[in-house]
């Protein structure tokens, strides 16, 4: 059984959205501000899905 990642990274955002990695970094930074997280804290797949209005199961397909 393959384990699923809990955190999402700019490269994952790039694969999901089809936009640049820089856009992924900026989007994750915006999500951290929205969630009142510190810059060193990770954004989870569930937080990303809730912010973007996406289904979590669909995200895991793209992250494989």
C-alpha positions in Angstrom: 0.0 0.0 0.0 1.4 3.4 -1.0 1.2 6.1 1.6 -0.4 9.5 0.8 1.4 12.7 1.7 -0.3 14.9 4.3 1.3 18.2 3.3 1.1 19.9 0.0 4.1 21.6 -1.7 4.4 24.1 -4.6 5.2 21.4 -7.0 2.0 19.6 -6.1 0.0 22.9 -6.7 1.7 23.1 -10.1 0.6 19.7 -11.0 -3.0 20.3 -9.8 -3.5 23.7 -11.3 -1.3 23.6 -14.3 0.2 27.0 -13.3 3.8 27.8 -12.4 5.7 26.8 -9.3 6.0 30.4 -8.3 2.2 30.6 -8.4 2.1 27.6 -6.1 4.4 29.2 -3.6 2.3 32.4 -3.6 -1.0 30.4 -3.2 0.4 28.4 -0.3 1.6 31.7 1.3 -1.9 33.2 0.9 -3.4 30.1 2.5 -1.0 30.4 5.4 -2.1 34.0 5.9 -5.7 33.0 5.7 -5.3 30.2 8.2 -3.1 32.4 10.5 -0.2 30.0 10.3 3.5 30.9 10.7 5.7 30.8 7.6 7.5 27.6 8.7 4.2 25.7 9.1 3.0 23.3 6.5 -0.3 23.4 4.6 -2.2 20.1 4.6 -4.0 18.6 1.7 -7.3 19.1 3.5 -6.7 22.8 4.2 -5.7 23.3 0.6 -8.8 21.5 -0.7 -11.1 23.5 1.6 -9.5 26.8 0.6 -9.7 26.1 -3.2 -13.1 24.3 -3.0 -11.8 21.0 -4.3 -12.5 17.4 -3.3 -9.7 15.9 -1.3 -9.9 12.5 -3.0 -9.4 14.2 -6.4 -6.2 15.9 -5.1 -4.7 12.6 -4.0 -5.0 11.3 -7.6 -2.9 14.2 -8.9 -0.3 13.8 -6.1 0.6 10.2 -6.9 
